[in-house]
Amino acid sequence: MVRFVKMSFSKRTLLLVLPTLALAGAVLTTACGGTSATAQSNPTQAPSYTPQTHEFTVSIVPLVVHEQQSFADYLAKDFAPGGVLDGKEIYGYSPSTLVVYEGDTVNITWVNPTDDTHINVIPDFQVNVSQDGESTAHSSFVANKVGTFTFVCAEAEHSPYMWGQLVVLPDSAAPQK
């Protein structure tokens, strides 16, 4: 059974609440891909976002690797032939999610403190950075398309565990001047 509750508000309360509700509705409409009333009233106004340059440092982090067997003897079974990690190691990226706006320049410094080689790849932006152990490498590109893009280590031993995401938001969602 659905019950309806009759509510009454004073004119003063309505005058205070209605503008807030209208603003919230416009923000939600815009955030959900719609067009706000302000944007509808001036459709020729171009977004005033100026693309930025973002500097990220992404570290490679060993999570479950062969070297840990010396102090975690239970891993010997996992890394043994036929074990759940046979021929694999688990590394991660930190941070594992990068967020920019369309048109931004993305500069990434890849830090590899481990002794393993890594190949950091963001296929959608033609990033392919091979990196020896205990080294730093760099990549730079323009985020020229909107979406969520996966970056991975292309070393077979680290796949499918080592990955992160680059989120490119539309420039219209960026803070406007």
BALOBA-1460 file (C-alpha; in Angstrom, 3 decimals):
// residues 177
<rec num="1" residu="m" x="0.000" y="0.000" z="0.000"/>
<rec num="2" residu="v" x="1.321" y="3.432" z="-0.931"/>
<rec num="3" residu="r" x="0.606" y="6.277" z="1.434"/>
<rec num="4" residu="f" x="0.829" y="9.883" z="0.494"/>
<rec num="5" residu="v" x="1.729" y="12.406" z="3.113"/>
<rec num="6" residu="k" x="0.396" y="15.897" z="2.751"/>
<rec num="7" residu="m" x="3.101" y="18.430" z="3.451"/>
<rec num="8" residu="s" x="2.721" y="22.156" z="3.672"/>
<rec num="9" residu="f" x="5.421" y="24.783" z="3.519"/>
<rec num="10" residu="s" x="5.381" y="28.454" z="4.264"/>
<rec num="11" residu="k" x="6.019" y="30.872" z="1.403"/>
<rec num="12" residu="r" x="9.308" y="31.827" z="3.047"/>
<rec num="13" residu="t" x="10.476" y="28.193" z="3.143"/>
<rec num="14" residu="l" x="9.508" y="27.712" z="-0.504"/>
<rec num="15" residu="l" x="11.377" y="30.882" z="-1.500"/>
<rec num="16" residu="l" x="14.481" y="29.558" z="0.220"/>
<rec num="17" residu="v" x="14.251" y="25.945" z="-1.011"/>
<rec num="18" residu="l" x="13.086" y="26.286" z="-4.630"/>
<rec num="19" residu="p" x="16.198" y="28.111" z="-5.988"/>
<rec num="20" residu="t" x="18.402" y="25.490" z="-4.333"/>
<rec num="21" residu="l" x="16.365" y="22.678" z="-5.875"/>
<rec num="22" residu="a" x="16.507" y="24.349" z="-9.297"/>
<rec num="23" residu="l" x="20.295" y="24.705" z="-9.062"/>
<rec num="24" residu="a" x="20.646" y="21.082" z="-7.922"/>
<rec num="25" residu="g" x="18.497" y="19.967" z="-10.865"/>
<rec num="26" residu="a" x="20.641" y="21.937" z="-13.322"/>
<rec num="27" residu="v" x="23.841" y="20.484" z="-11.866"/>
<rec num="28" residu="l" x="22.469" y="16.926" z="-11.989"/>
<rec num="29" residu="t" x="21.177" y="17.402" z="-15.526"/>
<rec num="30" residu="t" x="24.582" y="18.635" z="-16.690"/>
<rec num="31" residu="a" x="26.483" y="15.924" z="-14.791"/>
<rec num="32" residu="c" x="24.275" y="13.224" z="-16.319"/>
<rec num="33" residu="g" x="24.946" y="14.362" z="-19.872"/>
<rec num="34" residu="g" x="21.990" y="16.686" z="-20.306"/>
<rec num="35" residu="t" x="22.052" y="20.378" z="-20.980"/>
<rec num="36" residu="s" x="21.382" y="22.865" z="-18.219"/>
<rec num="37" residu="a" x="18.967" y="25.729" z="-18.637"/>
<rec num="38" residu="t" x="21.899" y="28.149" z="-18.654"/>
<rec num="39" residu="a" x="23.578" y="26.281" z="-21.505"/>
<rec num="40" residu="q" x="20.273" y="26.119" z="-23.395"/>
<rec num="41" residu="s" x="19.831" y="29.888" z="-23.162"/>
<rec num="42" residu="n" x="23.217" y="30.533" z="-24.796"/>
<rec num="43" residu="p" x="24.069" y="27.494" z="-26.959"/>
<rec num="44" residu="t" x="26.763" y="29.374" z="-28.919"/>
<rec num="45" residu="q" x="28.871" y="30.031" z="-25.829"/>
<rec num="46" residu="a" x="31.980" y="27.854" z="-26.104"/>
<rec num="47" residu="p" x="33.396" y="26.223" z="-22.990"/>
<rec num="48" residu="s" x="36.092" y="28.390" z="-21.465"/>
<rec num="49" residu="y" x="38.298" y="25.507" z="-20.355"/>
<rec num="50" residu="t" x="41.937" y="25.892" z="-21.276"/>
<rec num="51" residu="p" x="43.742" y="22.552" z="-21.538"/>
<rec num="52" residu="q" x="46.246" y="21.972" z="-18.766"/>
<rec num="53" residu="t" x="49.440" y="19.966" z="-18.404"/>
<rec num="54" residu="h" x="49.317" y="17.262" z="-15.743"/>
<rec num="55" residu="e" x="52.422" y="15.716" z="-14.205"/>
<rec num="56" residu="f" x="51.925" y="12.242" z="-12.737"/>
<rec num="57" residu="t" x="54.428" y="9.976" z="-11.024"/>
<rec num="58" residu="v" x="53.339" y="6.350" z="-11.259"/>
<rec num="59" residu="s" x="55.278" y="3.834" z="-9.175"/>
<rec num="60" residu="i" x="55.490" y="0.138" z="-9.853"/>
<rec num="61" residu="v" x="54.674" y="-1.799" z="-6.698"/>
<rec num="62" residu="p" x="55.506" y="-5.478" z="-6.103"/>
<rec num="63" residu="l" x="52.466" y="-7.140" z="-4.534"/>
<rec num="64" residu="v" x="53.106" y="-10.901" z="-4.755"/>
<rec num="65" residu="v" x="56.485" y="-11.675" z="-6.351"/>
<rec num="66" residu="h" x="59.014" y="-14.525" z="-6.334"/>
<rec num="67" residu="e" x="61.333" y="-12.733" z="-3.917"/>
<rec num="68" residu="q" x="58.683" y="-12.898" z="-1.179"/>
<rec num="69" residu="q" x="59.046" y="-16.677" z="-0.952"/>
<rec num="70" residu="s" x="62.084" y="-16.188" z="1.293"/>
<rec num="71" residu="f" x="59.887" y="-14.856" z="4.122"/>
<rec num="72" residu="a" x="56.447" y="-16.159" z="3.083"/>
<rec num="73" residu="d" x="57.084" y="-19.878" z="2.577"/>
<rec num="74" residu="y" x="53.426" y="-20.553" z="1.690"/>
<rec num="75" residu="l" x="54.102" y="-18.812" z="-1.656"/>
<rec num="76" residu="a" x="56.431" y="-21.627" z="-2.787"/>
<rec num="77" residu="k" x="53.375" y="-23.777" z="-3.543"/>
<rec num="78" residu="d" x="51.692" y="-20.905" z="-5.436"/>
<rec num="79" residu="f" x="54.743" y="-20.202" z="-7.609"/>
<rec num="80" residu="a" x="55.543" y="-23.919" z="-8.170"/>
<rec num="81" residu="p" x="54.686" y="-25.569" z="-11.520"/>
<rec num="82" residu="g" x="50.913" y="-25.979" z="-11.619"/>
<rec num="83" residu="g" x="50.446" y="-23.460" z="-8.769"/>
<rec num="84" residu="v" x="48.029" y="-20.566" z="-9.018"/>
<rec num="85" residu="l" x="50.933" y="-18.173" z="-9.826"/>
<rec num="86" residu="d" x="52.968" y="-20.533" z="-12.010"/>
<rec num="87" residu="g" x="54.911" y="-18.270" z="-14.399"/>
<rec num="88" residu="k" x="53.365" y="-15.075" z="-12.979"/>
<rec num="89" residu="e" x="54.084" y="-12.283" z="-10.553"/>
<rec num="90" residu="i" x="51.652" y="-9.685" z="-9.305"/>
<rec num="91" residu="y" x="52.666" y="-6.048" z="-9.529"/>
<rec num="92" residu="g" x="50.518" y="-2.947" z="-9.321"/>
<rec num="93" residu="y" x="50.627" y="0.737" z="-10.245"/>
<rec num="94" residu="s" x="50.354" y="3.475" z="-7.651"/>
<rec num="95" residu="p" x="48.336" y="5.500" z="-8.300"/>
<rec num="96" residu="s" x="46.312" y="3.158" z="-10.486"/>
<rec num="97" residu="t" x="43.807" y="5.775" z="-11.687"/>
<rec num="98" residu="l" x="44.702" y="9.041" z="-13.428"/>
<rec num="99" residu="v" x="42.030" y="11.640" z="-14.269"/>
<rec num="100" residu="v" x="42.373" y="14.459" z="-16.816"/>
<rec num="101" residu="y" x="40.185" y="16.444" z="-19.203"/>
<rec num="102" residu="e" x="40.015" y="16.156" z="-22.968"/>
<rec num="103" residu="g" x="42.781" y="18.189" z="-24.569"/>
<rec num="104" residu="d" x="45.082" y="18.055" z="-21.539"/>
<rec num="105" residu="t" x="48.736" y="17.120" z="-21.916"/>
<rec num="106" residu="v" x="49.643" y="14.125" z="-19.762"/>
<rec num="107" residu="n" x="53.231" y="13.702" z="-18.588"/>
<rec num="108" residu="i" x="53.927" y="10.467" z="-16.725"/>
<rec num="109" residu="t" x="57.099" y="9.595" z="-14.868"/>
<rec num="110" residu="w" x="57.194" y="5.817" z="-14.448"/>
<rec num="111" residu="v" x="59.232" y="4.767" z="-11.386"/>
<rec num="112" residu="n" x="60.414" y="1.157" z="-11.266"/>
<rec num="113" residu="p" x="62.172" y="0.423" z="-7.961"/>
<rec num="114" residu="t" x="62.128" y="-3.338" z="-8.623"/>
<rec num="115" residu="d" x="64.708" y="-5.411" z="-10.480"/>
<rec num="116" residu="d" x="62.147" y="-6.675" z="-13.042"/>
<rec num="117" residu="t" x="61.726" y="-5.179" z="-16.506"/>
<rec num="118" residu="h" x="58.342" y="-3.599" z="-17.215"/>
<rec num="119" residu="i" x="56.685" y="-2.420" z="-20.430"/>
<rec num="120" residu="n" x="54.136" y="0.286" z="-19.596"/>
<rec num="121" residu="v" x="51.551" y="0.556" z="-22.368"/>
<rec num="122" residu="i" x="48.538" y="2.818" z="-22.956"/>
<rec num="123" residu="p" x="47.452" y="1.479" z="-26.353"/>
<rec num="124" residu="d" x="44.819" y="4.148" z="-27.077"/>
<rec num="125" residu="f" x="47.463" y="6.906" z="-26.872"/>
<rec num="126" residu="q" x="50.380" y="5.022" z="-28.466"/>
<rec num="127" residu="v" x="52.342" y="4.939" z="-25.188"/>
<rec num="128" residu="n" x="54.837" y="2.071" z="-25.043"/>
<rec num="129" residu="v" x="57.591" y="2.555" z="-22.466"/>
<rec num="130" residu="s" x="60.059" y="-0.273" z="-21.877"/>
<rec num="131" residu="q" x="61.793" y="0.081" z="-18.558"/>
<rec num="132" residu="d" x="64.688" y="-1.792" z="-16.999"/>
<rec num="133" residu="g" x="64.769" y="-2.569" z="-13.292"/>
<rec num="134" residu="e" x="65.592" y="0.200" z="-10.837"/>
<rec num="135" residu="s" x="64.948" y="2.970" z="-13.352"/>
<rec num="136" residu="t" x="62.761" y="5.921" z="-14.212"/>
<rec num="137" residu="a" x="61.127" y="6.489" z="-17.603"/>
<rec num="138" residu="h" x="58.908" y="9.189" z="-19.083"/>
<rec num="139" residu="s" x="55.999" y="9.464" z="-21.494"/>
<rec num="140" residu="s" x="53.960" y="12.401" z="-22.734"/>
<rec num="141" residu="f" x="50.803" y="12.644" z="-24.849"/>
<rec num="142" residu="v" x="47.666" y="14.688" z="-25.375"/>
<rec num="143" residu="a" x="44.445" y="13.145" z="-24.072"/>
<rec num="144" residu="n" x="42.530" y="13.810" z="-27.289"/>
<rec num="145" residu="k" x="39.595" y="11.450" z="-26.732"/>
<rec num="146" residu="v" x="37.068" y="10.994" z="-23.940"/>
<rec num="147" residu="g" x="36.670" y="7.697" z="-22.127"/>
<rec num="148" residu="t" x="38.262" y="5.267" z="-19.713"/>
<rec num="149" residu="f" x="41.471" y="3.743" z="-21.034"/>
<rec num="150" residu="t" x="43.421" y="0.886" z="-19.515"/>
<rec num="151" residu="f" x="47.177" y="0.972" z="-19.070"/>
<rec num="152" residu="v" x="49.032" y="-2.276" z="-18.514"/>
<rec num="153" residu="c" x="52.415" y="-3.866" z="-18.190"/>
<rec num="154" residu="a" x="52.930" y="-5.857" z="-21.383"/>
<rec num="155" residu="e" x="55.399" y="-8.296" z="-19.778"/>
<rec num="156" residu="a" x="53.708" y="-11.705" z="-20.060"/>
<rec num="157" residu="e" x="54.764" y="-12.625" z="-16.516"/>
<rec num="158" residu="h" x="52.844" y="-9.600" z="-15.146"/>
<rec num="159" residu="s" x="49.665" y="-10.001" z="-17.190"/>
<rec num="160" residu="p" x="46.737" y="-9.841" z="-16.437"/>
<rec num="161" residu="y" x="47.366" y="-8.487" z="-12.949"/>
<rec num="162" residu="m" x="49.252" y="-5.256" z="-13.584"/>
<rec num="163" residu="w" x="46.932" y="-2.554" z="-14.875"/>
<rec num="164" residu="g" x="45.482" y="0.878" z="-14.190"/>
<rec num="165" residu="q" x="43.069" y="3.344" z="-15.757"/>
<rec num="166" residu="l" x="43.322" y="6.730" z="-17.396"/>
<rec num="167" residu="v" x="39.983" y="8.559" z="-17.195"/>
<rec num="168" residu="v" x="39.578" y="11.372" z="-19.734"/>
<rec num="169" residu="l" x="36.559" y="13.543" z="-18.971"/>
<rec num="170" residu="p" x="34.983" y="15.827" z="-21.592"/>
<rec num="171" residu="d" x="36.354" y="19.359" z="-21.450"/>
<rec num="172" residu="s" x="32.782" y="20.575" z="-20.963"/>
<rec num="173" residu="a" x="32.849" y="18.922" z="-17.520"/>
<rec num="174" residu="a" x="35.956" y="20.870" z="-16.491"/>
<rec num="175" residu="p" x="35.766" y="23.859" z="-14.176"/>
<rec num="176" residu="q" x="34.825" y="26.863" z="-16.336"/>
<rec num="177" residu="k" x="36.336" y="30.309" z="-15.961"/>
